[in-house]
Each structure stands twice: as structure tokens, then as C-alpha cells.
Amino acid sequence: MANSRKSQFPDPVTVVESILRRAVSSGERLVLGLSGGLDSVVLLHVLKRISPAMGSSLSCLHVNHKISPNASIWAKFCSDLCERWQVPLEIVEVDISPHLSSGIEAAARIARYAAFEKVAAEHIVLAQHQDDQAETLLLQLFRGAGLKGVSAMGETTRLKGRAVLRPLLGISRQALEAYAQQNRLEWISDESNLDQRFDRNFVRHSLFPLIGERFPAFRETLARSSHHFAEAALLLDELAAIDAAGAIIGKTLKASRLQELSKERAKNLLRHYLAENDVRMPSGRRLDEMLKQLSAARQDAAISIAHDGFEIKCYRGLICIVEPFSSCSGLCRVWHGESRMPVPELGGELVFEEGKGGLDPSRLVEPVTVRVREGGERFRPAQNRPEKSLKSLFQEYGIPPWQRSRLPLLYCGKRLVWVPGMGLDPQYRAQKGWIPRWEPISS
């Protein structure tokens, strides 16, 4: 009887080892997200068996979301388990409160992945399985998600330069339970998993049993559908990359490209641009409104759309995603001759290098300070140019309005002698002197 039961499920060891040998090189580090539940305990047991032969080091990360009153008990369980199995463990406590507007489940996921981003390893291993895949597909369909939303979770994805592996996606929860029982494993149960006020629990405990009575193989068929959606989404990504050629330059997108494309292709390109800049996807209605504003923008229009903590702006036909910025009015930092001068308030640092046509040291008899625009400044960018208001020069040089208050301005006494992107006041140049350069932390 035991043998027949064992044979009806795929062997997790064989499945996981096959996937890892394709994705992991000898000597690379694996960090398992260990919750203490059935799926992660089974995966830890499997990884402990196969990682030595693969030449990989194995450790675990337990994220304490501090939601349940039993959270400390779960952390203790994981600690005891890893000590017993001689696997290094790191326990990280996270604060989900900044993300609660998205719901408890989403807030916990955001905080958890933020913790994963900081691990010192080439591979993060997660224990999502076939049932998780099916639950996600149904929930996304109920929410009216697009192709990416209903696409399958990938066995291998990327997270901030690290590979994320999900080697259990082809294995059902029932198969994991069978493996755990055969190997006499112990695990913990999160009491919130029974609370059907949460959508995922309702799908798991109420819908799945009903669907399974009529369609016993629904998990496998839903997984196939997810893979079909993923293939279609990949084709849309490839189409977006074609449409983006010559239209996305650095962090900007030409609004004219959106105007040239059909509405469907323009929306696809806009989604691609937002994803490339790590901006959360807006709803379908919100995306339609964004596209309407951005594609109808005149060359001289200045558009600003708030979304996901960013501002999507359009200036002179170029779309740009801008992070929030606090005013630095009144900033005044003295330069003492150092080669690098961090200005964290403006998100970068000034670099000074010796070179031809640089700032004349003999003219710097008054304190040299770094300030920001306050209004009314005047500057002369070249010997053959008249002095003009800085506002006019910003317009002439095409510097977007949102960048103008973020640029460091170099003064000698009360005279403005250098502006990034414009150069030095000619009266302060020398055959050999200091050449300033502004380096933003993020370009």
C-alpha cells in the first residue's frame, strides 16, 4: 500500500535536483525562504540531501512579519530545525505597516521580498508549489488581470540581480504531504491559513474541493493555461522591445512613438516602459488615461501624472519617471578643495578633477559654495555669450523643470560660476584648474 501511494506522485528529490542542476553552478550559494510550513520544510529536507553533491552551500532566511501572535513560536521552530539539521539560519523581522494600503497579504509579500533582496547569495529558493500556481491564476482572473498577471510563476526569475528558483511548481501539496509523512517531517501550521476572509484561503478551502470533484486534474490544466499565458506575454514583451527601439533612450520615452502606434501597441509599449523602471502596473482604466494624456501631449506641454509614488512627466516630447523630491531651499555647502564632495540632499556628489579650462584657483579668493536655485540667478555660459537669467538658460538648454531645483550650483562668493550641463563662467576659467562634474547616484 505504501509503495503504491509513493509511486502515484513525482519524487520531489528527483524533480528539484533536475531543476537545480540546470540553474545552479558548483560553488554558488543557495538561500531558502523558510517559513516553517509544510512546503518550505520539505524543500529544506530535499535541498539538504542534494546540495552537498552539487557543491552548493545552503542556508535559510526566516522572515518574521510580526502579524500572528504565534510569530515568535514559528521563528523558534525554524531556529531549532536548522540547528538540528546543521543549516545556517538568519531571522529577519520586518515592518509591513508602510504597505498595508495594499492589504495584509500584499504588504507581507512586499516586506518579505525586500528582505530577500538583501541576502548574500546567488540564488534565492522559494517553496511555492502547484497548488499555489493554480490559486494565483484563479485569483488573478477574478481581479481581471492582464496576461502578465495570469502568467505562470517561473521556475527561474530574477530579483535585484539574483536568481529566484521555484523548483516545486510541478508538485502538488498532496505530493508534498506524502513526502513529509514518508520522511517523518514536522512542520507548523499558520492559523490564518484557515481564515476564509482572505481570498486565497477561500479559493483553497472552498473552491478547490468543489472544482476537484468535477475536474480532478484541474491543477495541472490550470498550470498549462498559465504557461500559455506566459508565452503570449513573452511575445508581447518582444513586440514592445521592437517598438521601443530608438524610442526609449536611457530613462526617457519619446511621446511621439506612442502617437505612431495603434492604441493596443502603444499601451503595450507604455507597460514595458513602466516595468523597465520598476513602476507597479496601473489598472487598465488608469493605463488608458495615462496613454491618453501622454500620447496627446503637445511638444510644449508639461504633463505630470502621479502613480505608485512616482511622477510620470512629459517635457518637450520626452516622457520621464521622476522620484519624489523634497525641496532643498536654503542649501549652502562650502567646498574646501576636496576631489569628491557628496551632496546627499540632491542625490549625488560633485567631483573635481584638474584639467585644461578648469576653475581658476587664483580667482577663488572668496568661499566656494554649493547652492540650489532660488530664483533670479544670472549666468554667462561662454565668452561669446551675454549673461542671461538662469531660467532662460534652462529653457534654452532643454533642462526639464523638475531637474532645475535638483542641480548643484557652484558660487564663488555671490557670483554663480558653474552650472551642470552649461559649464563655467568664462571669467573664472584658467589654462589649468578644477573641472567640476555632477554625478547623480541614479541616472
N, C-alpha and C positions, 0 to 999 in steps of 0.2 A: 504493500500500500504506500509506504513512504517513498519507494523508488518511482512508482507511477506518478505520485504528486510532484516529485522532484523533476521528472522529465517533461512535465507539461509547461514549464517556464524556462525562458532562456537563463543561462548561468551568468549572474552578474559579474563574476570574476573574468570570464572569457570576453564578455561584451566590453567591460571597462578597459581591460588590458589592450584589446584591439584598437579602441579609440585613442588611448593614451600613447600607444606606440607610434601612431601616425602623427600625433601632435606634439609630443614631448621628446626632447633630445637628452641624451645622457648628461648628468650633472646639473640639469635645470631643477629649480625648486618648485614644489607644489604646496599651496596653502589651501586647505579645505575649510569652507564655511560650515562650522559645526554648531548646529542648534541644540543637539541632544535628542532630536526626534528620530523616528524610525529611519527615514531616508538618509539622513546625514550619518547616523551611526553605522548603517550598513555600508555606506560608501567609505567611511573611515576604515572599517574592517577589511574591505576589499583593497583599498589603497595600501594599507599596512602590509598586506600579503604580497602585492606586486611591485611596489616602489623600489625595494632594495635591488631586485633583479634588473630593474630598468635604470639603475644608477641615479635615481632621483631622491632628493631629500624631501621629507614630508613634515608639515606642521599644520596646526589648526588655528582658526580665528573664531572665537565666540563673541557675537555682538549682543550685548545686554541692552535691550531697548527700554528697560525700566517701565514697561507697560503693565505687566502682570504682577500681582503680589508674590508670585512664585518665582520671579525672575532670578533672585539670588540662589534659589534652590537649583534651578537649571544650570546656572553658572558653576555651582559646586559639583553637580553631576558631571558636567563636561570636564572640569578640572580633575576629578577623581578618575574618570575614564581614561583621560590622556596620560595621567600619571601611571595608571595600571598598565597601559599599553605602551608606555615609554615613547610618547609622541609629544613634542613641544606644543604648548598652547599659549595663545595670547588672548586675554579677555579685554574687550573694549566696551566701555559704557558710552551710549550716545544719547543725544537730546533730540527728540522728534518734534518738539513744540514749534520750531520755526516752519515746519511743513504741514501742520495739522489742517490747514485750509484745503489740502488735497484729500483728506480722510486719513484715518489711523493707519490702514494698510499701506497706502501710498507713502505716508510720512515715514513709516518704519522702513519701507524699501529704500527710500531716498537716503535716509541716515545710514542704513546698512551698506549700501553701495559706496557711500562716501568713505566708510571705514575700509572697504575692500580696496579702494583706490590707493591707500597708503601702505599696503603690505609690501614687504621686501621679497618679492618672488616673481618668477617669470610667468607662472600660471596660477590662476585662482580656480579652484574646483568647487562647483556647486552641485547640490543633490536633487535638483528638480527632475521629476520623472514623467512617465507617460500620462498619468492622471493630471498632473499639473498642466501639461501641454493642452489636454482636452478642456480642462476648466478655463484656461486662459482664452482659448478660441471662443468658447460659448459666451463668456463674459464680454469679450470684445465685440462679438456680433450683436449682443444685446445693447451695447453702447453705441452702435452704429459706426464702428471704427473702419478706417480705410484698409488698404491692402497690407501696409506695414503692421498695423495693429493686429490683424488676424493671421499674420505670418507665423510660422513655427519659430519657437526659440531655437537658436542654432546650437549644435553640439560644440562649436567653437566660435566665439565672438571676441571683440576687443573692448577693453576698459582702460582708458588712460595709458596706452602702451603695453598693457599686459593682456595675455590670452585668458579668456574665461572659458572653462571647459564644463560641459554638462553631459557626462558620459552615461547617465541613467535615463535619458529621454526615451529610449526604446523599451524601457522596462516598466511594467505596471506596479502599482502599490501592492497588489496581491502577490506578485512575484517577490517583492522586497520583504513582505511579511513571511513568506515561505522560507527565504534565505535566512532571515533573522531567527526564526524558530529552529531551523536545522543547525544553526551555529550557536544557539542558546544566548543570543544577544539580548541585552536590556536597553530600553530607551525610555524617554519621558514623553508625556502627552501634554500638549498645551490645551488648557481647559477652554480657551477662546475658540479652538477649532471646532467646538460643538455648538457655538453660538450662531444660529442661523439668521441673526440680524445682519451678519456680514454676508455679502453677496456670494463670495467664493464658498463659504460653508453651506449656503442654501443649495448651490449647484451640486456640491459634493454629496450632501446627505439626503437631499430631496429629489433633485432632478436625475442624478446619475443612476440610482437604483431603478427609477421608473423607465428611463431610456434603455437601461441594460436588459430589462425584461423583454423588450421588443427587438432591440438591436444589440445582441451580446458583444459584438466586435466593434462597438462604436468608438472605443478609444483609439484603436488602430486606424479606423476610417477617418476620424477627425484629425488624427496626426497626418494622414496622407493629404487631406484637404489643406491643412496648414502649410505643408510643403509646397503644394501647388500655388497657394497664395504667395509664398516666399519667392518662388520662381518668377511669378508675374511681377512682384515688387522689384526683383533684381533687374528685370527688363526695363522697368520704369526708371530705375537708377541709371542704367546705361543710356537710356534716352536723354535723361536730364544731363548727364555728363557731355553728351553730344551738343545739346542746346546751350550748355554753359561755356563751351569752347569760345574764347575771345570775349565772353560776356562777364565772367567772374574774374576780376583782376585783384589779386590779394584778398582783401576783406570786403571788396565792393562788388556790386552787381549793376550792370547797365540797365536802366529802366527801359531803354529802347528795345532791348531784347524781349522783354515781356510784351511789349506792344506788337512785335513782329509775329509772335506765336499765336496759335489757337488758344482759347481760354484754358482748355484741358492741359495742353503742354506748358503754358505759362504757369499754371498752378503747380504742375509737377516740378518745374524749374525752381519756383519760389520755395516749395517744400525742401528741395535739395539744398538750396542756399541756406535756409534756416538750420537744417540738420548739420551742414558743414560747419556752422558756427555755434553748435551745441545749444540751440534755442529749442525749447519744447514746442511740439507741434500745436498750432491753434486748432480750434474746432473748424469744421467745414465752413460754417457760416462766417466765422472770423477770418478765415483764409480768403474767402471770396471778397470780403470787404477790404482786406489788405491789398489784394490784387487790383481791385477797382481803383483804389487811391494811387497806388504806385504806378500802374500802367497808364493812368490818365494824367500823370504829373507833367506839367509844362517844364521846359528847360529852366525857367527862372523860379519855379516853385520851390518852397522849403516845406517839406512834409515831415511830420513826426507822428509815429504810431507806437503807443506803449503796449508792450506784451512781454509776459514772463520775466519781469524785472529789467527788461532792456527797452531801448527806444530804437525803432526802425525808422531811419531818416532817409530823405532823398534830397540831394542838393546838386544842382547843375547836371541832372540826369543820372547821378550815381547813387545807388542805394547802399546804405551802410548801417551796421548794427552797433549801437553805442551802449556801453555800460553806464549805469548811474554815476554821477559825479557831484561831489559836494564842492560848493564854492570855496575858493582859497583866497578870497578878497583879503587884502592886507598882508599877504605873504611877503616876507623880506628876509632872505638868507644871504649872509656875507660869504663871498668866495675868498679863501685865504691862500690861493695858489695851488691847491691840491689838483692832481691829474683827474680824479674822479670825484664828483660831488653828487651824492644821492639826493633826490628831491621827492621823497615818498608821497608828499601831498599831491604831486602831479603825476605820480605813477611812472617814474623813470629816474634817470640820472644824467647829469651833464658830464661830458668827457672833454678834457682839454689836452690837445696834442700840439707839439711845436711844429711849425711849418711855415712855408712861404705865404705871405699875405695875411698872417695871423694878427691877433690883438697886440698892439704895440705896448710892451711892458713899461716903456718910459712915459707913456701917456696916463698910466693908471695911478695918478697921484691921489685920487680920491677913492674911497671904498668902492669895491666892485660888488654889486648885489644882484641877487636873482629875485625878480618880482613877477607878478601876473598882470594882465591887462585890467585897468580900472576905468578906462575911457579917456579920450582926449590926447592920447600919446601921438607923437610925430616921429618919423624915422626917414632917413635917407639911405636907400639900399645900395646906391652905386655913385661913382664920381660924376657920371654924366646925367644923373637923375636929380630932380628937385626933391626937397623934403616934402613929405606928404603925411596926411593923417594915417595912423596905423589902420583905422577902419577901411579907408580907401585901398590901402595896400593889400589887406586881407582879401578884399573883393577882387582886386586885380590879379593876385596870385592864386585865386580859387581855393583859398583855405576855408573849409566848411565852418559855419558859425559855431557848432558845438565843440570844435577844436580850439577856438580862439582863446577861450578863457583857461585852457589847459596847457598852453605853451609857456615855457620859462622865458622871460625877457631879461636880458643882461644889461645892467646900468653901470655907468661909471659916474658916481655922484648922482646928479639929477638927469644925466643925459642917457637916452636909450642908445646903446652901441651895438646890440646884436639881437636879431630875431630869427628863430629857427625857420629854415626854408627861404629866407631872404638874404642872410649874410650879415657882414659887418659894416658899420658906419665907415665910409672911406677915410675920414679924418683920424680914425683910430687904428688903421692898418699899418703894418710895418713889413720890411723886407723879410723879417723872421720874427714870429711871435706866436701867441697862443691861439689855436684854432678851436673854437667851441663846437661841440656836436651834441645833439639831444638824442638820447636812446630811451624810448619808452619801454617799459617792462614787457608789454604785449603790443605787438604791432598790429 
